[in-house]
Amino acid sequence: MHLMSTPPFLATWVAWVIYWSLSGWGRLKPIERRESSLERLSHILPIAVAIILYNLPPSGTGFWGQRILPWTFVSSWTGYGVTLAALLFTVVARRSLGGNWSGTVTLKQDHTLVQAGPYRWIRHPIYTGLIVALAGSAYAENRFQALLGFVIVVVALVVKLRREERWMGERFGADYAHYRRGTWALFPWIF
């Protein structure tokens, strides 16, 4: 069974994409500075490749379509539960950003340094949620191709995170340096 295409997984990811696409309309601050198209491709292209890997049908993919561990109902639905909880966490994080949010590395007019909600502890909680959601999906999918897709997304998000950190440091100076010292980039006590 290709779990990513089962109704709960598919519906959850589709609902999240629809929410993500529509939630900021009319409430986002005007853009002051945005990463170049080439910089954006450095994280968009790997994420697109990862999405393809997650969704390739298991048959005909050789080694990459093989299961890592034997399939169990419990592990599949545990992965789904982790995915759902992590996607909900991204929604909370995005709502905390308000008008400062952007899908690209961007500085907004009147950009503020958000330190509320999950941003009290983690500087990039949307990425944290996405990484955990994709880990849950890879665990449920239980195939090497999903594991490879997961690794590709993590690398792409870390590249994007580094650019954001640099820009925020330039914008907020000592305030951002202080914020960095008191928070984790993605995962408490790890990174």
C-alpha positions in Angstrom: 0.0 0.0 0.0 1.3 3.4 -0.9 0.3 5.3 2.2 0.9 8.9 1.0 -1.9 8.4 -1.5 -4.4 7.1 1.1 -7.3 9.4 1.8 -6.2 10.6 5.3 -2.7 11.5 4.2 -3.7 13.0 0.9 -6.6 15.0 2.4 -4.3 16.2 5.2 -1.6 17.4 2.9 -4.0 18.9 0.4 -5.9 20.8 3.2 -2.6 22.1 4.5 -1.5 23.3 1.0 -4.9 25.0 0.5 -4.7 26.7 3.9 -1.1 27.7 3.3 -2.0 29.2 -0.2 -5.0 31.2 1.0 -4.3 32.2 4.6 -2.2 35.3 4.0 -4.2 37.1 1.3 -4.8 40.7 2.2 -3.0 40.6 5.5 0.7 40.4 4.5 2.9 43.5 4.8 4.4 44.9 1.6 7.8 43.5 0.6 10.9 45.6 1.1 13.5 43.0 0.1 13.2 39.6 -1.4 15.7 36.8 -2.3 16.6 36.5 -6.0 15.0 33.9 -8.2 18.2 31.9 -8.2 18.4 32.0 -4.4 14.7 30.8 -4.3 15.5 28.0 -6.7 18.2 26.8 -4.3 15.5 25.6 -1.9 12.4 25.3 -4.1 14.0 22.9 -6.6 15.2 20.4 -4.0 11.8 20.5 -2.3 10.1 19.8 -5.6 12.4 16.7 -6.1 11.5 15.5 -2.6 7.8 15.8 -3.2 8.2 13.7 -6.3 10.2 11.1 -4.3 7.5 11.0 -1.6 4.9 10.4 -4.2 6.5 7.9 -6.6 4.6 4.7 -6.7 6.6 2.0 -4.9 6.6 -0.4 -7.9 9.2 0.1 -10.6 11.6 2.2 -8.4 14.0 -0.6 -7.5 15.9 -0.2 -4.3 14.4 3.2 -3.6 10.9 1.8 -3.5 11.8 -1.0 -1.1 10.5 -0.9 2.5 13.0 -0.1 5.2 11.1 -2.0 7.9 8.2 -4.5 7.7 4.9 -2.7 7.3 2.6 -2.4 10.4 -0.7 -0.7 10.8 0.6 1.0 14.1 3.7 2.4 12.5 1.8 3.8 9.5 -0.8 5.5 11.6 1.8 6.7 14.1 3.5 8.4 11.2 0.2 9.9 10.1 -0.5 11.2 13.6 3.0 12.8 13.8 2.4 14.4 10.3 -1.0 15.8 11.3 0.3 17.3 14.6 3.3 18.8 13.0 1.3 20.4 10.2 -1.0 21.9 12.8 2.1 23.3 14.6 3.1 25.0 11.3 -0.3 26.7 11.2 0.2 28.0 14.8 3.6 29.3 13.9 2.4 31.0 10.8 -0.4 32.7 12.6 2.2 34.0 15.1 4.1 35.6 12.3 1.0 37.5 11.0 1.8 39.9 8.3 5.6 39.2 8.5 5.2 35.8 6.8 6.4 35.0 3.3 7.2 31.8 1.4 10.4 33.4 0.2 13.2 34.9 2.2 11.8 38.4 2.5 12.0 41.5 4.6 8.8 43.4 4.9 8.0 47.0 5.4 7.7 47.6 9.2 9.0 44.0 9.7 9.0 43.1 13.3 11.0 40.5 15.3 8.3 38.1 16.4 9.1 36.4 19.7 5.6 35.2 20.6 4.0 31.8 20.3 6.5 29.1 19.3 9.0 31.8 18.3 9.7 32.2 22.0 11.8 29.0 21.9 12.4 28.3 18.2 13.5 30.8 15.5 12.1 28.8 12.6 9.1 26.8 13.9 7.5 26.5 10.5 10.5 24.6 9.3 10.5 22.6 12.4 6.9 21.6 11.8 7.6 20.8 8.2 10.6 18.7 9.0 8.6 16.7 11.6 5.6 16.3 9.3 7.8 15.0 6.5 9.6 12.7 9.0 6.2 11.4 10.1 5.2 10.9 6.4 8.5 9.2 5.6 8.1 6.9 8.6 4.6 6.0 7.6 5.6 5.5 3.9 8.6 3.4 5.1 10.5 3.5 1.8 14.0 4.5 0.9 12.7 7.0 -1.6 10.7 8.9 1.1 13.8 8.8 3.4 15.9 10.4 0.6 13.1 13.0 0.0 13.2 13.8 3.7 17.0 14.3 3.7 16.7 16.6 0.6 14.1 18.8 2.3 16.1 19.1 5.5 19.1 20.3 3.5 17.0 22.7 1.5 15.4 24.2 4.6 18.7 24.6 6.3 20.1 26.5 3.3 17.0 28.8 3.4 17.3 29.1 7.2 20.9 30.3 6.9 19.9 33.1 4.5 17.0 34.2 6.7 19.3 34.3 9.8 21.7 36.5 7.9 19.0 38.9 6.8 17.4 39.1 10.2 20.8 39.8 11.8 21.3 42.6 9.3 17.9 44.1 10.0 17.7 43.7 13.8 21.4 43.7 14.8 21.9 43.3 18.5 18.3 42.5 19.2 18.5 39.5 16.8 21.8 38.4 18.3 20.3 38.4 21.7 17.2 36.5 20.4 19.5 33.9 18.8 21.3 33.3 22.1 18.1 32.6 23.9 16.4 30.3 21.3 17.1 27.3 19.1 17.1 27.4 15.3 14.9 24.3 14.8 15.0 21.8 17.7 15.6 22.5 21.4 18.9 21.1 22.6 19.8 19.8 19.1 20.0 22.7 16.6 
